[in-house]
């Protein structure tokens, strides 16, 4: 068994990163944050990686912040309060920004419970595929906090205000199947099929024009804050860039020549 907090494995241009603190349901310590961000940065600069899968070791995906990590734990002895804002600025904000700006698609393969920031880290990935026995918990309210790791922005956009508030205020377990039905995640699959289906999905994404996929995420995120006229301008700007890139020539050329395209842009 490896001591690494993040396990990595590459197969067919798909890099799988596995959160590896199974005894604590892969909850985030500062050390795990550092390793995960380094692994994502490395993947972003490695042209051979065309899709990233994020998953968890053992029976959980991620239980959010490790509540026992000295860097984050409340001072139960009445000493100075822990500065959670600083913790978020230093670790969660860069992680979410990294995920949402990866040059390639990112798939979350949610193998078990995803709670607190663990749920929102998964939801920040481009496509979320979850095992049937997995569940999502906005656990924050149970410990007197608000959804973080982008949850307050994401949840209403994904499922609407009423459901977002219900999930966040009640902090109930949301089974993967229901998460799929309400549009919180892309797909729920039988437990035994999760790894294979996540790999197949990631390989499919890896074979697509990944630069355009990353730009699709970028424009969809940006357009959420724009009116239609602004969105049309944003689309034209990005499309202008993509239209002069290799993958567009390759995609159209392959279509005309009735052959499979080989996309390489990032
Ligand atoms: O620092 C800050 O607070 C700011 C940042 C906040 C971001 C956040 O993520 S806040 C939310 C933090 N997460 C939680 O509140 C979730 C806490 N965990 C749970 O509610 C439950 O563990 C689960 C519902 C996720 C799973 O329940 P269950 O019954 O399947 O497992 P369990 O028995 O509770 O947990 C198994 C082990 O993992 C257990 O250790 P043990 O007793 O076997 O040695 C448990 O203590 C440990 N564990 C689970 N979650 C955490 C954890 N250890 C540290 N931190 C955790 N978050």
Boltz pocket constraint, residues with backbone or C-beta under 6 A from the ligand:
constraints:
  - pocket:
      binder: B
      contacts: [[A, 22], [A, 23], [A, 24], [A, 25], [A, 27], [A, 63], [A, 64], [A, 65], [A, 66], [A, 67], [A, 68], [A, 72], [A, 73], [A, 84], [A, 87], [A, 113], [A, 115], [A, 116], [A, 117], [A, 118], [A, 137], [A, 139], [A, 140], [A, 143], [A, 145], [A, 148]]
      max_distance: 6.0
